[in-house]
Amino acid sequence: MSAYTHGHAEPVLASHRWRTAENSCGYLLPALRPGQDLLDLGCGPGTITADLAARVAPGRVVGLDAAAGVLEEAAALAERRGLAVEWVVGDALALPFEDASFDVVHAHQVLQHLPDAVGALREAARVLRPGGLLAVRDVDYAATTWYPADPGLDAWLSLYQRVARGNGGEPDAGRRLLAWARAAGLVERSRAGVTASASAWCYASPAERAWWGTSWAGRATASAFAEQAVAAGEATPAQLEDVAAAWRRWAAADDGWIALLHGELLVRMP
């Protein structure tokens, strides 16, 4: 597997914990039914997984992540909510499940970090039952837009893309989902068709700006991303401090606004 660009520092997990089924996979929710067996790939701290488990109960739900530590937090969350979820440490490119094990496979913000997104899609399709549903959603960093303009944020975006690609990922994954599914042979296989869509996260209120700006200011100076940027020679600590300052300026701007576009894909297996 490639290195995970964000890592699991607290500023990153604070962002991940905000994610829910409603704000991160609305495109999938109408297709969910009680009793479905669901696999959540790259589940992180489990906030989305828990929401999905509540919707498909009493179906089997498995949350898989490469990081054992974050699964401990996910398990505690599910226990507090009284939800039965299995937590598995594993690799999206070599899933530890038999063929045709699930009705739904969901992956949110996962493919962008993998060295072989096409292979991961094939592997996800392998563990789906006939008629099963594959749901993927990924941000497209190049399409991120904000106000007011700030050269520091321009530098952040360029830096993030370089570091992510240096790790073997593709930060502009959202626009590539349909192409990757076609390359994986899933478009030709799907008799029921493939649905491609898009949605965005938008942060503009003072509270949202404070939360998002604080998260990225922290990531710029105290996260795996910061360490990788320095180790790869892509940025100096002083340049990372400049990026963090740009995020704080944006968060403090009365008219601050940002939108992050996401590509989405639903593939129904034959």
C-alpha positions as CSV (number, residue, x, y, z in Angstrom):
1,M,0.0,0.0,0.0
2,S,1.0,3.6,-0.5
3,A,1.6,5.9,2.5
4,Y,-1.5,7.5,3.9
5,T,-0.9,11.2,3.2
6,H,-3.0,12.5,6.1
7,G,-2.1,10.1,8.8
8,H,-4.1,9.9,12.0
9,A,-3.0,13.0,14.0
10,E,-5.7,14.7,16.0
11,P,-6.4,17.5,13.5
12,V,-7.1,14.8,10.9
13,L,-9.3,12.7,13.1
14,A,-11.2,15.8,14.2
15,S,-12.2,16.3,10.5
16,H,-13.0,12.6,10.0
17,R,-15.3,12.5,13.1
18,W,-17.5,15.2,11.5
19,R,-18.4,12.8,8.6
20,T,-21.8,11.2,8.7
21,A,-23.9,9.1,6.3
22,E,-26.0,12.2,5.7
23,N,-23.2,14.6,4.8
24,S,-20.9,12.2,3.1
25,C,-22.9,9.5,1.3
26,G,-26.3,10.8,0.6
27,Y,-26.1,9.4,-3.0
28,L,-26.0,5.9,-1.5
29,L,-28.7,6.1,1.2
30,P,-31.8,5.6,-0.9
31,A,-30.4,2.2,-2.0
32,L,-29.9,0.9,1.5
33,R,-32.3,-1.6,3.1
34,P,-32.6,-3.4,6.4
35,G,-30.8,-6.8,6.3
36,Q,-28.2,-5.9,3.8
37,D,-24.6,-7.0,4.5
38,L,-22.3,-4.1,4.1
39,L,-18.5,-3.6,4.0
40,D,-17.1,-0.1,4.7
41,L,-13.6,0.3,3.3
42,G,-11.2,2.7,4.9
43,C,-13.7,3.3,7.7
44,G,-11.4,5.4,9.9
45,P,-13.0,6.4,13.2
46,G,-16.3,4.8,12.1
47,T,-18.8,7.7,12.2
48,I,-20.1,6.9,8.7
49,T,-19.9,3.1,9.3
50,A,-22.1,3.4,12.4
51,D,-24.7,5.4,10.6
52,L,-24.7,2.8,7.8
53,A,-25.0,0.0,10.3
54,A,-28.1,1.6,11.8
55,R,-29.7,1.8,8.4
56,V,-29.0,-1.8,7.3
57,A,-29.5,-3.6,10.7
58,P,-29.9,-6.5,11.3
59,G,-27.5,-7.0,8.4
60,R,-23.9,-7.8,8.9
61,V,-21.6,-4.7,8.8
62,V,-17.8,-4.8,8.6
63,G,-15.5,-1.7,8.9
64,L,-12.1,-2.2,7.4
65,D,-9.1,0.0,7.8
66,A,-5.3,-0.3,7.5
67,A,-4.7,1.4,10.9
68,A,-5.5,-0.7,14.0
69,G,-5.5,2.3,16.3
70,V,-8.3,4.1,14.7
71,L,-10.4,1.0,14.7
72,E,-10.3,1.0,18.5
73,E,-12.0,4.4,18.4
74,A,-14.5,3.1,15.9
75,A,-15.3,0.1,18.0
76,A,-15.9,2.3,21.1
77,L,-18.3,4.5,19.1
78,A,-20.3,1.5,17.8
79,E,-20.6,0.1,21.3
80,R,-21.9,3.4,22.7
81,R,-24.5,3.4,20.0
82,G,-25.5,-0.2,20.6
83,L,-24.5,-1.2,17.0
84,A,-23.1,-4.6,16.0
85,V,-20.1,-3.9,13.7
86,E,-17.1,-6.1,13.0
87,W,-13.8,-4.2,12.8
88,V,-11.0,-5.7,10.6
89,V,-7.5,-4.5,9.9
90,G,-6.9,-5.0,6.3
91,D,-5.8,-3.9,2.8
92,A,-8.3,-2.6,0.2
93,L,-6.2,-4.2,-2.5
94,A,-6.3,-7.7,-0.9
95,L,-9.6,-8.0,1.0
96,P,-9.7,-10.9,3.6
97,F,-13.2,-12.0,2.5
98,E,-14.6,-14.7,0.3
99,D,-16.1,-13.9,-3.1
100,A,-19.8,-12.7,-3.0
101,S,-19.7,-11.9,0.8
102,F,-21.6,-8.5,0.8
103,D,-24.6,-6.8,-0.7
104,V,-23.0,-3.3,-0.5
105,V,-19.3,-2.2,-0.5
106,H,-18.8,1.5,0.4
107,A,-15.6,3.5,0.2
108,H,-15.4,7.1,1.1
109,Q,-12.2,9.1,0.4
110,V,-10.3,5.9,-0.1
111,L,-9.4,5.4,-3.8
112,Q,-7.5,8.7,-3.9
113,H,-4.9,7.3,-1.5
114,L,-4.3,3.9,-3.2
115,P,-1.5,3.1,-5.7
116,D,-3.9,1.0,-7.7
117,A,-7.5,2.4,-7.6
118,V,-8.5,0.2,-10.5
119,G,-7.3,-2.9,-8.7
120,A,-9.2,-1.8,-5.6
121,L,-12.4,-1.5,-7.5
122,R,-12.0,-5.0,-9.0
123,E,-11.3,-6.3,-5.5
124,A,-14.4,-4.6,-4.1
125,A,-16.5,-6.1,-6.9
126,R,-15.1,-9.5,-6.2
127,V,-16.7,-9.6,-2.7
128,L,-20.1,-8.3,-3.9
129,R,-22.9,-10.7,-4.4
130,P,-24.9,-10.8,-7.7
131,G,-27.0,-7.6,-7.7
132,G,-24.8,-6.0,-5.1
133,L,-23.9,-2.3,-5.0
134,L,-20.5,-0.6,-5.1
135,A,-20.5,3.0,-3.8
136,V,-17.4,5.2,-4.0
137,R,-16.9,8.9,-3.3
138,D,-13.7,10.9,-3.5
139,V,-12.8,14.5,-3.4
140,D,-11.2,16.3,-6.3
141,Y,-8.6,18.7,-4.9
142,A,-8.0,20.6,-8.1
143,A,-11.7,21.6,-8.1
144,T,-11.5,23.0,-4.6
145,T,-12.4,26.7,-4.6
146,W,-12.3,29.3,-1.9
147,Y,-12.7,33.0,-1.1
148,P,-10.9,35.3,-0.4
149,A,-7.9,34.6,-2.6
150,D,-4.7,33.9,-0.8
151,P,-1.3,32.9,-2.2
152,G,-0.7,30.8,0.9
153,L,-3.7,28.6,0.0
154,D,-2.5,28.3,-3.6
155,A,0.8,27.1,-2.2
156,W,-1.1,24.6,0.0
157,L,-3.0,23.1,-2.8
158,S,0.0,22.7,-5.0
159,L,2.0,21.2,-2.1
160,Y,-0.7,18.8,-1.1
161,Q,-1.0,17.5,-4.7
162,R,2.7,16.9,-4.9
163,V,2.9,15.1,-1.6
164,A,-0.1,12.9,-2.3
165,R,1.2,11.9,-5.8
166,G,4.6,11.2,-4.2
167,N,2.9,8.8,-1.9
168,G,1.4,6.9,-4.9
169,G,-2.1,8.5,-4.6
170,E,-4.2,10.6,-6.9
171,P,-5.6,13.8,-5.2
172,D,-7.9,14.6,-8.1
173,A,-9.6,11.3,-7.8
174,G,-13.2,12.6,-8.0
175,R,-13.2,13.2,-11.7
176,R,-11.6,9.8,-12.4
177,L,-14.0,7.5,-10.7
178,L,-16.0,6.6,-13.8
179,A,-12.9,6.1,-15.9
180,W,-11.4,3.9,-13.2
181,A,-14.6,1.8,-13.0
182,R,-14.5,1.4,-16.8
183,A,-10.8,0.4,-16.6
184,A,-11.7,-2.2,-14.0
185,G,-14.3,-3.7,-16.4
186,L,-17.2,-2.8,-14.1
187,V,-19.1,-0.6,-16.5
188,E,-19.3,-3.4,-19.1
189,R,-20.3,-5.9,-16.5
190,S,-23.1,-3.8,-14.9
191,R,-26.4,-4.6,-16.6
192,A,-28.2,-2.2,-14.3
193,G,-25.8,0.6,-15.3
194,V,-23.5,3.0,-13.5
195,T,-24.6,6.2,-11.9
196,A,-22.0,9.0,-11.7
197,S,-22.8,12.1,-9.7
198,A,-21.2,14.9,-7.7
199,S,-21.8,16.8,-4.4
200,A,-19.8,19.3,-2.4
201,W,-18.9,20.1,1.2
202,C,-19.2,23.9,1.8
203,Y,-17.9,25.7,4.8
204,A,-18.8,29.4,5.3
205,S,-20.2,30.1,8.8
206,P,-17.8,31.3,11.5
207,A,-18.0,28.0,13.3
208,E,-17.3,26.0,10.1
209,R,-14.4,28.3,9.1
210,A,-12.9,28.0,12.6
211,W,-13.2,24.2,12.5
212,W,-11.9,23.6,9.0
213,G,-9.2,26.2,9.2
214,T,-8.0,24.9,12.5
215,S,-7.9,21.4,11.1
216,W,-5.8,22.3,8.1
217,A,-3.5,24.6,10.0
218,G,-2.8,21.7,12.3
219,R,-2.3,19.3,9.4
220,A,0.2,21.7,7.9
221,T,2.5,21.6,10.9
222,A,1.7,18.5,12.9
223,S,0.6,15.5,10.8
224,A,1.9,12.8,8.5
225,F,1.4,15.2,5.6
226,A,3.7,17.8,7.2
227,E,6.4,15.1,7.9
228,Q,6.1,13.7,4.4
229,A,6.4,17.2,2.8
230,V,9.6,17.9,4.7
231,A,11.1,14.4,4.1
232,A,10.4,14.6,0.4
233,G,12.0,18.0,0.1
234,E,8.7,19.5,-1.0
235,A,8.5,22.1,1.8
236,T,10.5,23.5,4.7
237,P,9.1,23.8,8.2
238,A,9.0,27.6,7.6
239,Q,6.9,27.1,4.4
240,L,4.5,24.9,6.3
241,E,4.1,27.5,8.9
242,D,3.2,29.9,6.1
243,V,0.5,27.5,4.9
244,A,-0.9,27.2,8.4
245,A,-1.0,31.0,8.7
246,A,-2.9,31.2,5.4
247,W,-5.5,28.8,6.8
248,R,-5.9,30.9,9.9
249,R,-6.3,34.0,7.8
250,W,-9.0,32.3,5.8
251,A,-10.8,31.1,8.9
252,A,-10.8,34.7,10.3
253,A,-12.1,36.3,7.2
254,D,-15.7,37.5,7.6
255,D,-16.5,36.5,4.0
256,G,-14.5,33.3,4.1
257,W,-16.0,30.4,2.0
258,I,-14.7,27.1,0.7
259,A,-16.2,24.3,-1.4
260,L,-14.8,20.9,-2.0
261,L,-16.2,19.0,-4.9
262,H,-16.6,15.2,-4.7
263,G,-17.2,12.7,-7.4
264,E,-19.6,9.8,-6.7
265,L,-20.2,6.5,-8.3
266,L,-22.8,3.7,-7.9
267,V,-22.2,0.5,-9.7
268,R,-24.8,-2.3,-9.6
269,M,-23.2,-5.8,-10.1
270,P,-24.9,-8.3,-12.5
